[in-house]
Structure formats: structure tokens, C-alpha cells
Amino acid sequence: MSDERGDDPFNVVDTLLKPLRLPGRVVSDIETLTKAVVALQSDAKEHLSSIDDRAARLLDGLHGLHGAVARIEAKVNTIEEERLEAFLDATDRLQASIDRIDQRVVKLGTIESTMTDQIEGLRYDLNERMTAVKAEVEGMRPPLDQMATDVAKIDELLPDAKDGPLTRLKDTLSSST
């Protein structure tokens, strides 16, 4: 069995020339890598310029957004101040109303106290007068009882009204009709 490499004279020369061919291959590989790097650089430049454009638009948008946010914050502050002023104004008016109600409650308390005193005075006066009227009525009762007794006695002493002259006159006049 023979070694194919060993029998071929070109294989030996090939093997001897390999180290000399190596720099050529390195140069060829460097050229290929350079072409790839140039292509990559071109693609990167294209993508980076696109990113730069988008970043510039984004920055412009952010500047506009910052301006809008500042305007919104100013508007919110203005609205808060207006609402706070309105709230404080309403609170002042409400406090004034509460103060007037408090004053009226004090006046009503004074009026109630005065009315209670007057009612007590009227009740006392009415009780005094009713006691006097009761005493007068009780004082009038015996004479009235005496009068009722006298009228009953007089009524007993009078002739019967059915037999009296007026009854006879009435009978006479009514029968002629």
C-alpha cells in the first residue's frame, strides 16, 4: 500500500509552497474582510443616518412636548388658583351667613327668655284673676241659691197658669175663630 501523498511529486511541492502561499491567502482574506467591513460600514451609515433623523424628529417632538407640558402646567396652576379663590370666596360668604345665623340664634334665645318671663307673668296674673273670679262666683252662689228658692216659693204661691185669666181669654178667643 502506498501513500498517495507520498507518491505524488506535486504534493510535496504543494506542501513546500504552502507557507509561501499563506501571505497571499491572508491578503485575499483581508481584502474579503475589508469589502465586508466596507459593506457593513455603508449599511451602518445608512441605518445610523436613519436613526439620527428619527432621533432629531424625536428631539423636536420632545421640545414641543416640553412646551405643551409647560403650558398645561401653567393652565392647571391658573385653574387651581381660580378654584381656590372661588372656594375661599364661597367660604367667606358661608362664614358670614353662619355668623348672621349665630346672631339670630342669640336674638331668638333672648326673645324666648323674654317670652318665657312674660308667659310666667301672664300665668301668675291669670291665676290671680281666676282665683278672684272663683271667689266672686262662690260669693254669688248663696244669693243665687236664695233667689232660686224664692222663685220656687213664688211659683208655688201663684195660681195654676192653666186656670188663670189669660188662659180663659185665650180659650175664649181661640174658640170663636
Buried (B, 14 or more C-beta within 10 A) or exposed (E): EEEEEEEEEEEEEEEEEEEEEEEEEEEEEEEEEEEEEEEEEEEEEEEEEEEEEEEEEEEEEEEEEEEEEEEEEEEEEEEEEEEEEEEEEEEEEEEEEEEEEEEEEEEEEEEEEEEEEEEEEEEEEEEEEEEEEEEEEEEEEEEEEEEEEEEEEEEEEEEEEEEEEEEEEEEEEEEEE
